[in-house]
Amino acid sequence: MTNLTALCPKGEEIWVTYYKKNELLFFLTGPAGMSSTLAAQSGKFTLYGVSTGARGAQKAKKLGQGGNPTELEAKYSVAEKMRG
């Protein structure tokens, strides 16, 4: 089971998770306590990719930041990677 709290950087909160079957592939964050409108205006949405190490530990890698989650999803081919 994925410990999302451990993967999420301090000061951010997870807004969306992206899974393929039961495997977490990506998550999207915004500043903690900020509305989606303010996050978009400030360009503060961040997309992270998740990888699993040899011992099963998961690590998050910052892929990109922007004001539009849909653009981040397209830039990093999230939908294609979730399909297969």
Summary of the structure (lengths in Angstrom):
residues: 84
radius of gyration: 12.7
end to end distance: 20.9
largest distance: 39.6
contacts: 219
relative contact order: 0.21
helix: 29%
strand: 42%
